Amino acid sequence: MKVTSTEKGYQISFEEKVENGSILFVDTQPAKTSQSTQIATLNSKEQDIQYITDKKARLYFILEKPNGEQIVSAERILNFEGTFNFRDMGGYINKHGRQVKWGRLYRSGDLSALTEADKHQIEQLGIKWICDLRSTAEVATNKAPEIAQIPNLNIPIGTAKNEPAEKQKLDLPTDKTIYEPLMGESYKVFAGSLESYHEIFEEILKQETPFLFHCTAGKDRTGVLGALLLKLLDVSEKDILNDYLLTNQFTDDILDEMIHLVEILTQNKLSIQKDALRPMAEAKTSYLEIAFKEMEKNYGSVDQFMEDGIGITSEMKARLQNMLLY
């Protein structure tokens, strides 16, 4: 079941055949409640439902089959004025038939340009805390605005926490042909941020969800953490890779953000063409696979990396799955 925003509301489409007598509900909560409103009784021939609404609140659609089984869906990509690549990671069905909860895991790009309307929208989503994966130099350059009652923790991926700024100096090579291999090397580095990953998973259990994590583009560091979260929830590798590749809808936004960051960190001393950075702005399956292979090289498998490298115990995994799966 896929939910797509339209000019007047939402379109709900069904990728698989719907059982006769299935009922479609809508709610402002990501589960069927006593406040859920029935909007349709479906038959196997129906493929699309149009739901007209003013979109004043985020809506979730619940399909209840005749046997009582429920599937929840919502719009995955959320629109903001001052950020991009803001996505809900819910909805994926894992290897055991359980669904990742909607409205619990959010990921995005840089938050430094959030507007007042954006901050209100984040509050409306019920987000309890924000995890900033950027380096301390990036945070100092583009600091996100404070949002009342929502802690913002800086837990860098790829650099040490509180690493001196001179060690984080931006040094772009003049040979543009090595940008793509350079991205691959970055993903190997991301696979080594064991303490940061452990701290993040501990904070999820402590601060609970919904929570939002982001870096500059919402692509690389955010992509690796997102992949590990879905892996922990036993989501298939195919769905993990497809979720990662959704970032490519925002390549031009990422390029603009990267050029802006280059200008700031080099004090406009480096002139660079936007297209030269394109390999660094694209999400490629090969990048994420490099991170996985690095984990496998050091620990035998990604699962073992999470257990022995990050230190996620069976108890932690069970608690996180109970928190994040229907």
C-alpha positions in Angstrom: 0.0 0.0 0.0 1.5 3.3 -1.1 0.4 6.8 -0.1 1.1 9.7 -2.5 0.3 13.3 -1.9 -2.0 15.0 -4.5 -3.2 18.6 -4.9 -6.4 17.9 -3.0 -5.4 15.1 -0.6 -3.9 11.7 -1.0 -3.9 8.8 -3.4 -3.7 5.3 -1.9 -2.6 2.6 -4.3 -2.3 -1.1 -3.7 0.7 -3.0 -5.2 -0.8 -6.4 -4.3 -4.3 -7.8 -4.6 -6.5 -6.7 -1.8 -8.8 -9.2 -0.1 -12.5 -8.7 -0.5 -14.0 -7.0 2.5 -10.8 -5.3 3.6 -11.4 -2.0 5.3 -9.4 1.2 4.9 -9.2 3.6 7.8 -7.5 7.0 8.3 -6.1 8.3 11.5 -3.7 11.0 12.8 -1.9 8.3 14.7 0.3 5.6 13.0 -2.0 2.8 14.2 -5.8 2.0 14.3 -7.3 3.7 17.3 -10.8 4.4 18.6 -10.6 7.7 16.6 -9.8 6.0 13.3 -12.3 6.8 10.5 -13.4 4.2 8.0 -13.1 5.6 4.5 -13.6 2.5 2.3 -14.6 -1.1 2.1 -12.4 -2.7 -0.6 -12.8 -5.4 -3.1 -10.0 -7.2 -5.0 -10.6 -5.1 -8.2 -10.0 -1.7 -6.6 -6.5 -0.3 -7.2 -6.6 3.3 -6.2 -8.5 5.3 -3.5 -8.6 9.1 -3.6 -8.9 10.7 -0.2 -9.7 14.5 -0.1 -8.4 16.4 2.8 -6.9 19.8 3.7 -3.7 18.2 5.1 -3.7 20.2 8.3 -2.3 17.2 10.1 -0.2 14.2 9.0 -2.4 11.3 8.2 -1.8 7.5 8.4 -3.9 4.9 6.5 -4.6 1.5 8.0 -5.7 -1.4 5.9 -7.5 -4.0 8.0 -8.0 -7.4 6.3 -11.0 -9.7 7.1 -8.8 -11.8 9.4 -7.9 -8.7 11.5 -4.4 -8.3 10.2 -3.4 -4.6 9.7 -1.0 -2.8 7.4 -0.2 0.8 8.0 1.0 3.3 5.4 1.7 7.0 5.1 3.5 9.5 2.8 7.2 8.7 3.1 8.7 12.0 1.9 7.7 15.1 3.9 8.1 18.6 2.6 9.8 21.3 4.6 10.7 24.9 3.7 14.3 24.9 5.1 15.5 21.3 4.6 15.3 18.5 2.2 15.4 14.7 2.0 13.2 14.5 5.1 11.8 11.0 5.2 9.9 8.6 7.4 11.6 5.2 7.5 8.4 3.3 8.4 6.4 0.7 6.5 9.0 -1.9 5.5 8.0 -5.5 6.1 10.8 -7.5 7.7 11.9 -11.1 7.1 9.5 -12.3 9.8 6.4 -10.4 8.5 6.5 -7.6 11.0 6.3 -4.0 9.8 8.5 -1.1 10.8 6.4 1.5 12.6 5.6 4.7 10.9 6.2 7.9 12.7 9.2 6.6 14.7 12.3 6.9 12.6 12.9 10.1 10.6 16.0 11.1 8.6 16.9 14.3 6.8 19.5 16.7 5.5 21.0 19.7 7.2 18.6 21.5 9.6 20.4 24.9 9.9 17.9 26.7 7.7 14.7 25.5 9.4 11.9 28.1 9.4 9.5 28.7 12.2 6.9 26.6 10.2 9.5 23.8 9.9 10.1 23.8 13.7 6.4 23.7 14.3 6.1 20.7 11.9 8.8 18.8 13.7 7.0 19.5 17.0 3.8 18.2 15.4 5.5 15.0 14.4 6.2 14.3 18.1 9.9 14.1 17.6 11.6 13.6 21.1 15.2 14.2 20.1 17.5 15.0 17.2 20.8 13.3 16.4 23.3 15.4 14.4 25.8 13.2 12.7 28.0 16.0 11.4 31.5 16.9 12.5 32.0 19.6 15.1 33.4 21.9 12.3 30.2 21.5 10.3 28.0 22.1 13.3 30.0 25.3 14.1 29.6 26.4 10.5 25.9 25.7 10.1 24.3 25.4 13.5 20.7 24.1 13.7 18.2 26.4 15.5 17.0 25.2 18.9 13.6 23.7 19.1 12.0 24.0 22.6 11.8 20.7 24.5 13.6 18.7 21.8 17.3 17.9 22.7 19.8 18.0 19.8 22.7 15.7 20.4 25.9 15.9 18.2 27.2 12.4 17.8 29.6 12.6 14.8 30.0 9.7 12.3 33.4 9.6 10.5 35.2 11.9 12.9 36.0 11.8 16.6 33.7 13.9 18.9 35.4 17.2 19.7 38.1 16.6 17.1 40.1 19.8 16.6 38.9 21.9 13.6 42.3 21.8 11.9 42.0 18.0 11.6 38.6 18.5 9.9 40.0 20.9 7.3 38.3 20.5 3.9 40.9 19.5 1.4 39.3 18.8 -1.9 41.6 17.3 -4.5 42.1 19.1 -7.8 41.7 15.8 -9.7 37.9 15.5 -10.0 38.2 11.9 -11.4 38.9 10.6 -7.9 35.8 12.0 -6.2 33.9 8.7 -6.7 36.7 6.5 -5.2 37.0 9.1 -2.5 33.4 8.5 -1.5 34.1 4.8 -1.3 36.9 5.5 1.2 34.6 7.7 3.2 32.2 4.8 3.6 35.0 2.6 5.0 35.6 5.3 7.6 31.9 5.4 8.5 32.1 1.7 9.2 34.7 2.5 11.9 32.6 4.8 14.1 31.8 2.1 16.6 31.6 4.3 19.7 29.3 6.7 18.0 26.9 4.0 16.8 26.8 2.5 20.2 26.0 5.9 21.8 23.2 6.4 19.3 21.6 3.1 19.9 21.9 3.7 23.7 20.3 7.1 23.3 17.4 5.6 21.2 16.6 3.3 24.2 17.1 6.2 26.7 15.4 9.1 24.8 13.0 6.8 22.9 11.2 7.7 19.7 10.2 9.4 17.5 13.6 10.6 16.7 15.3 12.4 13.8 18.8 11.9 12.6 20.7 13.9 9.9 24.0 15.0 8.5 24.6 17.6 5.8 23.0 15.9 2.8 21.0 13.2 4.6 22.8 10.8 2.3 26.1 9.2 3.5 26.4 9.2 7.3 22.6 9.3 7.6 22.4 6.5 4.9 24.8 4.2 6.8 23.0 4.7 10.1 19.6 4.3 8.4 20.8 1.0 6.9 22.0 -0.3 10.2 18.7 0.6 11.9 16.8 -1.3 9.2 19.3 -4.2 9.4 18.7 -4.4 13.2 15.0 -4.6 12.5 15.6 -7.6 10.1 14.5 -5.6 7.0 15.7 -7.3 3.7 18.8 -6.0 2.0 16.8 -5.2 -1.1 14.5 -2.8 0.9 17.5 -1.3 2.7 19.2 -0.5 -0.6 16.0 0.9 -2.1 15.5 3.1 0.9 19.0 4.4 0.6 18.6 5.2 -3.1 15.5 7.4 -2.4 18.0 10.1 -1.7 18.7 10.5 -5.5 15.4 12.4 -5.7 17.3 15.3 -4.0 20.7 15.2 -5.9 20.4 18.9 -7.0 19.5 20.0 -3.4 22.6 18.1 -2.2 24.8 19.7 -4.8 23.7 23.1 -3.7 24.3 22.3 -0.1 27.8 20.9 -0.9 28.8 24.0 -2.9 27.6 26.2 0.0 29.6 24.2 2.5 32.7 24.3 0.2 32.5 28.0 -0.1 32.2 28.5 3.7 35.0 26.1 4.7 37.4 27.3 2.0 36.4 31.0 2.5 35.6 31.1 -1.2 39.2 30.4 -2.1 38.3 27.3 -4.1 36.3 27.5 -7.3 34.6 24.3 -8.3 32.0 23.4 -10.9 28.8 21.9 -9.5 28.8 18.8 -11.9 32.3 18.0 -10.7 30.8 17.1 -7.3 27.9 15.1 -8.7 29.5 11.7 -7.9 29.7 12.8 -4.3 26.1 14.0 -4.3 24.6 10.8 -5.7 23.6 7.8 -3.6 25.0 4.7 -5.2 24.5 1.1 -4.2 28.2 0.5 -4.5 28.9 3.1 -1.7 26.7 1.4 0.9 28.0 -2.0 -0.2 31.6 -0.8 0.5 30.5 0.0 4.1 28.9 -3.4 4.4 32.0 -5.2 3.0 34.3 -3.3 5.5 32.1 -4.5 8.3 32.1 -8.0 7.0 35.9 -7.9 6.5 36.4 -7.0 10.1 33.6 -9.0 11.8 32.5 -11.7 9.4 29.0 -10.2 8.8 27.0 -7.0 9.3 25.0 -8.7 12.1 28.3 -9.7 13.9 29.5 -6.1 13.3 26.5 -4.8 15.2 26.9 -7.4 18.0 30.6 -7.4 18.5 31.7 -4.1 17.0 28.9 -1.7 18.1 28.0 -3.8 21.1 24.3 -4.4 20.6 23.3 -7.1 22.9 20.4 -9.5 22.3 18.5 -7.7 25.0 19.1 -4.3 23.3 18.0 -5.7 19.9 14.8 -7.1 21.4 14.0 -3.8 23.1 14.6 -1.9 19.9 12.5 -4.2 17.8 9.7 -4.0 20.3 9.9 -0.2 20.1 10.1 0.1 16.4 8.1 -2.8 14.9 4.3 -3.4 14.9 
